Amino acid sequence: MFYTSYTFTGPTESLAILSAFLFQDGFECIEERPQEIEAYAPGTEVGLSAVVKNFMAKNKIQYTSRRVANENWNAIWEADYQAVAIGNECLIRAAHHPVPQQGVTYDLVIQPKMSFGTGHHPTTYLMVSALLHYGATGKSVLDFGTGTGVLAILAKKMGATEVLGIDIDPNSLENAAENLQVNGCQEVHLALGDLDLVKEGRYAMVLANVSRNTILERWHALLALLAHDGILIISGFYASDQAYFDKQGADSGLTMDWSQAKDEWLAMAFRR
Amino acid sequence: MAKEVTGFIRLQVKGGAANPSPPIGPALGSKGVNIMEFCKQFNARTQDRAGKILPVVITVYSDKSFEFIVKTPPVAIQLMEVTKAKKGSAEPNRKKVASVTWQQVEDIAKEKMPDLNTNNVTSAMRMVAGTARSMGITVSGNAPWDNN
């Protein structure tokens, strides 16, 4: 996997306009630096549109392109991140941290490689807290947006019978597979894609630490996969967004069973 | 003690759509910032503006922590949305693709004011009109300040 990087240099005002044309051409994100902007396209060089080329010619903008291999850009942070303890029961650490001597029931080793879920973020912390609160023994668990696989791994270690982690990001899935291996949780199933790939099954526990809109858009799909008396645990949004989910829950006849906030973030659990 | 600022990163990202692909990955990662932490925060904070192109300025501190501010969409983007011009004009001075009214220029100027180096609506409007002309968008009618 590689990208083609384009760096455009020229007058700042002209680059501001060029950015708008680049977004129209399908570029997804732009970095601005003094007198230059950089944009990336996946794969080989894409042709710049006539609009972009003509605008560049008229506004003295030059560009260079180069090929950039995909890599773990988060490596510097990951090299010395601090282990995270959640309560007394669960420790999330990197492979280079010492093995905890005592008192930790669930010792999880996570090398994130640009996937989400290390316990540093309040939402992961809250989701882990919810899992510890409810327990997973004998339950089937669906982890929607599994990222590093941290919640799926914890559920398995807690005694879940069947665990499925899904994610739309191929990098995350590859990373989750590595983390399953490291933690001896190879029985956890992984699949690439959105909820519609989960064709059958009703899960006693559905986990979704994604974003407000993603959960709202998939609310009914999530519920369709939840067993009778099952628990839906959601996070990835701010406490200020709670009203959206209060309403969704009430409209669906669900009772909110548990909620917890950390910093400005919130996790909520609904029982069917 | 105040934390030492080690750098600023300026990006334009679609609301709710930050991910570790470049340029976000290399821009933040090279400064030791936890990329995923930024993406989660940015996406949560921009759920109401999902899909909108939003400039964001990230301040990075010596302990690798960061803060960021999200600005209003760039003037050029707002002009494109107002005119619904699918493409800008390849030849701005000869072929006009679209036009905006002075009222629309004023609306954009007012929305963008918090991010501009001026508190003067007329100055902001002149900037917006200048951007429009550079993009090949005509501003129809006389400028409000020409009517007096």
Contacts between the chains, C-beta under 8 A, distances in Angstrom:
chain1	res1	chain2	res2	distance
A	3	B	21	7.4
A	3	B	22	5.5
A	5	B	22	6.8
A	5	B	23	7.8
A	13	B	130	7.9
A	13	B	131	7.5
A	13	B	134	7.3
A	14	B	134	7.1
A	16	B	74	6.1
A	16	B	75	7.4
A	16	B	76	6.1
A	16	B	131	7.4
A	17	B	76	4.6
A	17	B	88	7.7
A	17	B	131	6.3
A	17	B	134	5.6
A	17	B	135	5.6
A	19	B	12	5.9
A	19	B	74	6.5
A	19	B	76	6.9
A	20	B	53	7.8
A	20	B	74	6.2
A	20	B	76	3.5
A	20	B	77	4.9
A	20	B	79	7.9
A	20	B	80	5.8
A	20	B	88	7.5
A	20	B	135	7.6
A	21	B	76	7.9
A	21	B	87	7.9
A	21	B	88	5.5
A	23	B	12	7.6
A	23	B	53	5.6
A	23	B	77	6.9
A	24	B	80	7.1
A	24	B	86	7.6
A	24	B	87	6.5
A	24	B	88	7.5
A	28	B	14	6.6
A	28	B	17	7.2
A	28	B	21	7.6
A	29	B	11	6.4
A	29	B	12	6.6
A	29	B	13	5.2
A	29	B	14	7.2
A	29	B	18	7.8
A	29	B	21	7.6
A	29	B	23	5.9
A	29	B	24	6.1
A	30	B	11	6.8
A	30	B	12	4.4
A	30	B	23	7.0
A	31	B	9	7.2
A	31	B	10	6.9
A	31	B	11	5.4
A	31	B	23	4.0
A	31	B	24	8.0
A	31	B	27	5.1
A	32	B	10	4.1
A	32	B	11	7.0
A	32	B	12	6.9
A	32	B	55	7.7
A	33	B	10	7.2
A	38	B	23	5.5
A	39	B	23	7.1
A	40	B	21	7.1
A	40	B	22	4.3
A	40	B	23	5.7
A	42	B	21	7.6
A	49	B	87	7.5
A	50	B	90	5.2
A	51	B	87	5.1
A	51	B	88	5.2
A	51	B	89	7.7
A	51	B	90	5.2
A	54	B	90	4.0
A	54	B	91	6.4
A	55	B	88	6.8
A	55	B	90	7.4
A	55	B	92	7.7
A	58	B	92	6.9
A	59	B	134	7.6
A	68	B	22	6.4
A	68	B	26	7.7
A	73	B	20	6.3
A	73	B	22	7.4
A	73	B	25	3.4
A	73	B	26	5.1
A	73	B	28	7.4
A	73	B	29	3.3
A	73	B	30	7.4
A	73	B	35	6.3
A	74	B	20	6.7
A	74	B	25	7.2
A	74	B	29	5.3
A	74	B	34	6.7
A	74	B	35	4.8
A	74	B	36	6.8
A	75	B	29	6.9
A	76	B	29	6.1
A	76	B	30	7.2
A	76	B	31	7.8
A	76	B	32	4.3
A	77	B	29	7.1
A	77	B	32	5.4
A	77	B	33	6.5
A	77	B	34	4.5
A	77	B	35	7.3
A	77	B	64	6.6
A	81	B	34	7.5
A	112	B	36	6.8
A	114	B	20	4.3
A	114	B	25	6.7
A	114	B	35	6.2
A	114	B	36	6.7
A	115	B	36	7.1
A	116	B	36	4.6
A	116	B	39	7.4
A	116	B	40	6.3
A	118	B	36	7.7
A	120	B	34	6.8
A	120	B	37	6.7
A	121	B	36	7.4
A	121	B	37	6.0
A	121	B	40	5.7
A	123	B	40	6.9
A	169	B	19	7.5
A	171	B	20	7.7
A	211	B	16	6.6
A	211	B	43	5.3
A	211	B	44	6.2
A	211	B	47	6.3
A	212	B	44	6.9
A	212	B	47	4.7
A	213	B	16	6.3
A	213	B	47	5.2
A	213	B	50	5.8
A	236	B	40	7.2
A	236	B	44	6.8
A	237	B	44	5.9
A	237	B	47	7.3
A	238	B	44	5.7
A	238	B	45	7.7
A	241	B	47	7.4
A	265	B	44	7.7
